[in-house]
Amino acid sequence: MIGILLVWLGFSPVQPVPAKAPAPRKVLVQPHPQISVARPKSAVANPVAEQIRSYFFRKAVPGSTLSLSEGVSFRNRLARFYTARGYQQVWIKRTMIAELITSIESAADDGLEPADYHIKDIKRIYAQSPQTALTPEQEADYDLLLSDAFLTLANHLRYGKVDPVTLDPNWNINNFHRSTALEFRLQNAVTAERIAAVLAEVRPQYSEYLQLKKGLVRDRVIAENGGWPVVPDLTGLKEGNTDNRILLLRKRLAASGDISPANPDTSRVYGVEMVEALKRFQKRHGMATDGVPGPATMKAMNIPVERRIEQIRINLERCRWFMNDLEPTYIMVNIAGFSLNYVERGRDRWSTRVIVGQPYRETPVFKADMQYIIFNPRWVVPPTILAKDVLPAIRKNSSYLSKKKLNIIDRNGAVVNPASVNWSQYSGGNFPYRLQQTAGDHGALGRIKFMLPNRYTVYLHDTPSKELFAKSTRTFSSGCIRVEYPQELARLVLQDSVKWSRDKISGAISRGKTTTVYLPKRIPVFILYLTAFAQGDNLVFLEDVYNRDSAMLKALDKPLP
């Protein structure tokens, strides 16, 4: 963002930057060769407008103390904003400024930092300007300051503050810098004097986002009141046991809404009500809901509320990255939640458990369209698995191929005798064959494969290892996504209850023939990473299995230059 420092005669000095944040770099405004702004054919009559125009055309603006410390992209946006208005002053009415101030302050409920939008300078000048007349130069500076805050906040609410590509170069769900439609909308907003309304509208309107916001406000109140209590280790506690620590457990569960805080029960017995409350807590934290306070439950329970506040802020930002790009019908896979949700016409239709990539073979975050299904698929060993797993296993045990029912196929499609291959001379890079597994229940892909062509060769599929779905943490694949109930997913995405009923799908599988069936309509698949999300009125907190939250928080908290 353009760092604008205003130090004018007659005004109080700007508040110093806190010690933890580096002071903004002051650079005299210079025109950039990449900025192309058409000069109006006639001179700008208004002296304030002339000063605004000067900001973009002169090497130095007499009387101005504006500074530039960001790349040219945002400066171009500000230039386009004023060019479209003939460089006329925007923020003439105090009611518009008051709405902007309110919107900036309320951005804290979205997990954003009001300081990023010049809130102190804007409020200070707003309070002083009725009594203190501003020169045209000062009015121009103030107008630019307000517009910078308005455009920046709108873009952050719409696309997020952090460019996702800076954390993951492969991000493809939206174009972070796409802003033409938004700029047009913001122009209309200032013309119609709908500042607060439009800023409220550009943020995601989904109930999941709004519930995260509510959770952030609630947990901040808890933090202001001292946080929730630390509960001593209750490992081994069973239903019916009596223990003084139950009082602290009740207080902790009440703080997070897992049991009613209005309940006056002061019993030290771990009764049915407490067991059910603990199960609710476990469910909200992605654990097995056994009502037993084991080590994982106690660890989650004693995570400070401040950490949960950070987690909510991180995932509000992630939601801003993609939520406005959701279509009425889509599939969402949450890697951190090991879950798949099928949404049809804007309504949750079905969900199931999934298995995702191991921490050293992470499932990537991306969007792709599911286009077709393969019944009884034959698995071709991909290059990475070939090099790291399969070839070493074959060299170690020659029976590996027959055990896994893998055939060696040459470039002409002919089957090769394993005994004729000198395995010691090949690596993943020079292997001249492909290893293809026969279709069947034994196959790595199971009986169904869902194809969504993408650069990662990642897809959804069945699996013979059904027992792994019972695990709480399901990071067992080499990057692809294993679906617990693939036949039901196939029935939903094929969208034909007659031609592709459950019985018809079972029949296609039982015939054993490899068959490709195209979907009647492509379905977008969002593969995301969310460690906190809303589930009804409750917030779910998950383990950061790929350790991505810390980098995200650091980027989110980084002061704008």
N, C-alpha and C positions, 0 to 999 in steps of 0.2 A: 504494500500500500504506500501511497505517497505520504511520507512523514512530513507533516506540516507543523512548523513551530511558529507560534505567533507571539512576538514580544513587542508590544506597541507602547508608545508613550502614553502615560495616563492609565495603563492597566497594570494590575498586579502581575508579577512574574509567573511564568508557567511553573507548576509544581515539579520538583525534581524527580527524575526517573529513579525508581527504587534501586538499591544497590545490586540486587540480583539480576537486573536487566541492564545491558549496555546502553549508554546514552546514544540517541539517534545521531547518525552522521550528518552534519550540516554541509550541504552542497548547494552552491548558488544555482538557481534554476538556469539551465541551458537548453536551447532548442535541440532536439535530437534529429539527425538526418533521416531517421525512419518515420518520423511523424509528418504526415502530410495533412495539412489543414487548409482548406480553401479560404482565401481571404475574401471577405465580402466586397462586392464591387464598390459600394459606397461606404464612406467612413461611418464608424459607430458613433452615434450622437451622444448617447448617455456616457458621462465620465466614468461611472462604475463599470459599464460594459467595455469601455475602452481599456481600462486597467485589466479586466479579465482577458480580453483579447491579447493584451500585451504579454500576459503570462505565457502564452503559447508562441509568440513571435519574436520577442526581444531577448537578447542575450542576458539582460538584467532588467528587472522591473523596478523603476525608481520608487522608493518608499516601501517596497515589499520585503517581507522577511520569510517568504516561503522557501522551503528546502526540499530537495528531491533525493531520495535514497532508495528507489526501487527501479526495476527494469522498465523499459519503455511501454510494455503491454498495457499497464494500467493507465499510464499517462495518455496513451492513445485513446483509451475509453473515456477519460475525462475530457479530452479534446473533442471527441465526437459528440459528447453530451452537450457541450457548450456551442459547438459549431451549429448543431441542429437548432439551437435557440438564438442564433445570431449574437452570441456572447452576452445576451441580456442576463441581468441579475435574476436568480431563481428564488432566493429565500427572502422575500420582501415581507411576507406576513409572519408575525410572531407565532400565530397559531400553527403554522407549518413547522416552525422550528421546535415548538413545544411537543408536537407529535413525534418528531424525529428523536428528541431527547428521551421521551417515554419509551420509544421503540428500542433505542440503544440500551437503556437500562434494563429492559425486559429481555434482552438477548442473553443475559446471564442465565435465564431459565432454560435456554437452549444449549447451555454449556459453553457459550462464547464469552469473551472477555470484553466488557464495555470500553476498557482503556484502548483497545485496538481501533476504536472509532472516535477518538478525540473527545471523549465525553467531558473531561475536566475543562478543557479549553472552551468547548462549546457552551457549557453551562456558565462558566465564568463570564464570557463575553455577553451571553444572553442576559445575565443578571445586571450587567453594567451598562449595556447599550441604551436603555431608555433614558438614563441620566447623562450619558456621555456621548456626544455627537461623534460619529466616525467620519474620517476623511474618505474620499472615493477609493484610495488605495487600501485602507483598512476594510471598507465594505467589500471590496473585491476579494481580499484575502479571506474574510469571514465566509463569503459565499462559496469560495472554492473549498474551504475547510468543510463546510456543511455538505456540499455535493460529494466530496471525497468520502465522507462518512456514510452518506446515503448509498452511494454506489457500492462501496466496499461491503457494508452490512447486507445489502440485498444479494450480492453475489455469494457471500458466505452462507446466508440462509438458504439460498437456492442450490449451490453446488458444494458447499463446505469450505472451510477456511484452508484446510490442507489439500494441496493437489495430490490425489492418490497416486499419481505416476511417480512422484518423488519417493514414495515408499515401496511401490511395486511397478517397475517399468512396463510390465505386461498388462496393466489395467486397461480394459477396453469397454467398460460398461457405459461410460458417457465421456463426452469431450469437456473436460473441466473448463476450458477457455471459451467454450461456445457461449455467446452472450447477446447475439443480435436481437433475438426475440425479447429477452429480458430488458435490454436497453430501451427498446420501443415501449415496453410496458412501464418502465420507470419514467420515461418522458411523459407519458399520459398521466402518470400518478402526480407529478408536480403540476401539470396543467390543471388537473381536476382537484388538486389540493387533497389527495387521498394518501398521504404519506404513511400513516400508521396502518391503514387498511391494506395497502399493497404489500408492505413489509410483512404483515401477518399472513398474507395469502401465498407469498413465494416460498415459505418454509413448507416442508412436507405436511400434508393434511391427514395422513393415515393415523388411525387410532393407536397403532403401535408406537409411533413417534410421540404422540401426545401423552401416552401413558409413561413413556420414559421421562418426559419433561416433568410430569407430576411426581414421579419417583425421585427425581433430582431435587425438586423443591422440598419434598418430605424429608429426604435424608439430610439435606442441609440444615433443616430445623433440628433434627436429631443431633447433628454435629454441634450446632450452636448451644444445645442444652447439655453438652458433655459427652455425647456419644452413647452407644449401648454398652452394657456391662460386660466385662470379661468373665467367661464361665469356666470354672475349674474343670479339669479333666473328668469326664463322666464315662469313660470307656468301660464297658462291661455292665452298665446299668440296664436292668431289665424291668419290664412292666410289673408293677406291684411292689417294687423296692421302695424303701423309705430312705430319704437322704436330705440333709439340710441344704445341699447344693441345688435341689429342685427349685427353691425360691428364686435363685439367680437365673436358672434356666427359664423359668416362667417369665421373668422380667425381660430377659433377652428376646424370647420369642414374641412377647407382646410388642417390643420396640420395633420389630420388623414386620409386624402385622400377621404373624402366623398363628397367634392366639389373641382373643379379644382382650385389650388392655382394661376393659371395664369389668372383667371377671374378678370378683373379690376373693376367689379361692386362695387361701394361704397354706394349703395342704403341702406336706413334704413327701407325699406319696407320688410315685411316677405312675399315674393312673392312665386310663384310656384316653381322656381328653389331652393329656400331655403327649402321649404316644402319637396321636393323630396330628397334633400341632408339629411335632418333630418330623413326621412324614411329609407334611406340607413344606417345611423348611428344606428337607432333602430333595423333594421334587423340584423346588425352585433353584436348586444348586446342582442339578444334573446328576443326582446320586440315586442309588438304589433306595427305594422307599421302604425300609424295613423297620423304622422307628427305633433303631438301636444307635445310640450316640458313639459310633466308632471314631477312629483317628481322623478320617477324612471329614466327617461331620463336625467334629470339634475344631478342626483347622478352619473350615469355612465359617463357622459360627464366630470365631474370634478374629476374623479379618476386620480391621477398624472401619467404621462408617466412612471415614475420609477416603479409604481405598475404593469403596463402593461408589462414592461420588465421582471419583476419577473414572471408574469403569463405565458409569452411565454417560459421562461427557464424551468419552472415547467412542462409544457406540451411537450416540446421537450424531456425531460427526460422520461415522460410517453410513448411517441412514441417509444423511443429506447427500452422500455420494451417489445413491442409486434410487431412492424411493420415488423421486419424481419421474423416473424413467420406467417404472413398472407398467405393464400392460394389463388389461382386464383378466386375461388368462395366462398363467405362467407357472413354472416350477421353481421353487427356491430350495437350494441345499445350503444348510448352515454347517460349515465344516466343524466349527467349535462345538456345535450342539449335536453333531452326528445325527442330523435329522433332515428329512425331505418333506416339503409341504407342496401340495398341488392346489392352486387357487384357480377357480373357474368363475369368470364373469365377476370378479371382485370379491368372491366369497370363498372362505376356506372350505375345501371339499374333502381333503384326505391328507393324512400324514403317515409317515413310517420312519423306522430307524434305518440308518445307513452306517457303513464303514468307510472311513476316509484314509488318506495317505499317512504313512508313518512319519514321525518328525523329521527324519532325514530324507524323506521322499514326499514332501508336502503336496497336497492337492492344491493346485493353483486357484486363484480367484479370477473369475472371468464370466462372460456371458456368451452363450451360443444358442442356436436354434436346434431343438430336437426335430429331426426330419424323418427318420424311419426306424423300424425295429427289425432285428434279426432273431428269428426263432431258431433254436439249436445252432448257435454260432460256433464256428471253429476259431480257436484262439491262436493267433500268430504272435509268438514271443517278441515283444518290442525290444529295440536296441539296448536300452538301459538295463532292463532285466536280463537280457541275453548276456551282456558283458559282466554284470555284477553278480548274478545269481546262477543262471543256467549253465553257462560254459564251465565255471569252476565246479559245479556239482557233477557235470558229466565226466570231467577229468578225474574227479574223486571216486565216482562210482559209475561204472559203465551201464548199470541196470537202470539208471535214472530215467533214460528215455522211455523204456518200456513201462516203468512204473507210472510215469506221468502221461503215457499214451501220446508221446510226441513223435511225429513223422518228420523226416528230413526231406525237404522239397527243393529241387534245383531250379534254375532259371526257366527251364522249359516245363515246369510243373510235374516232373517225374519224381517218384519216391526214391530216395537214395539209401543204400544199405549202410547202417551206422558203422559197420566194421571196415568200410572202405574209406572212412574219414580219419585223417590224422589230426586229432583234436588238439594236440600240443602246439601246432603251428598257427592256430587261429585265435584271434581276439574278437571283441565286438566290432572293431573297425574293419577287419578284412574277411569276415565270415561270408563265404559265397552262397550260402543257402539260407533258407528260412525254416524255422522250426514251427510246425503247425500241430496243434493239439486237436484230436478228434472231438466231435460234439458229444454231449451227454452230461449226465449228472456229475460225472467226475471232473468235468472241464472247469478251468479257472473262471470262465464266464458263465457257468451254469447253463440255463436253458434260454435266457433272453438277454439281448444286448440292445441298449437304447443309444442310437447314434446321433450325436450332435457335433458335426465336423468342426474341429478347432485345431489350432497350431500345437496344442499340447498332447494330442492323441489321448485325451481323457474322455471317458464316457461313463454311462451308468450301466450296471449289469447285475445279473443274478450271481450267486456264489454257492459252491458246495459246502462251505464252512458256516453253516447256519448257527452253530453254537456260539460264534463270536458276537452275535447280536445281543446276547445276554450280558455282555460286559458293559460297565458304565462308561469307560473310556475305550473308544473304538477306532484306534489308529493302527490298522493292520495291513492296509493295501499298499500298492506301489504308486499310488496317485489317483487311480480311478475310484469310482464311487460304487460300492456294492449296496444293493437295495434288498431289504428284508422280504418284501412281498412284491416281487417284480410282475407277477401275473396281474395283480390288481392295478398296478401302475399302467401296464399295457392296455388293460380294458378302458381305463380312463382316457389315456391320450389318443387311442384309436377312435374314440367318440362315436361308436356304432354298437349299440346294445344288442342288435340282432345279428349282424354279420360277425361281430367280435364279442360275443357273450363269454362268460367264464368257461362254459363248456366248449365253445369253439376254440378258445385259446388253448385250453388243455388238450384238445384234439390235435391242434397244430403241433404242439410240443411232443405229444406221444407218438406221432408218426416218425419223429426222428430226422426228418428232412430239413436241411438248412434252407430257410425261407425268409425273404426280405419283404416287409410290408411297409409301405409309405403312409405316413400320417395324413389325414385329410387336410390338415392345416398345421404348418410349423408352429411349435410351441417354444417360446423363449425360456431358457434355463439360466437362472442366476445362481452361480456358485459363489457364496459369500463367506465372510468370517465375522461372526458376531458373538462377543463374549457376554453381552447383556442385551436382553430384549424383553418386550412385554408379552405376556400370555394372559389375555383377559385383563383383569384388574391387577394382576401380580407381575412383578419383575423377576426374571430368571437370570441368575448369575452363573457363568460357566468358567471352567479352568481355561487358561490361555495356553492351549496345548502346543501352539507353534511359537509362543513367546513373541507375539507381535504388538502387544498393548503398550509396552514401555516406549518403543520408538514412536508409536502413534501419539502417546501423551506428550512426549517431548516436542513433536512437531506442532501439536495443537496449542501448547503453552508458549511456544516461541513468540516473543513480541514481534509485531510487524515492524519493519524498518521505517 
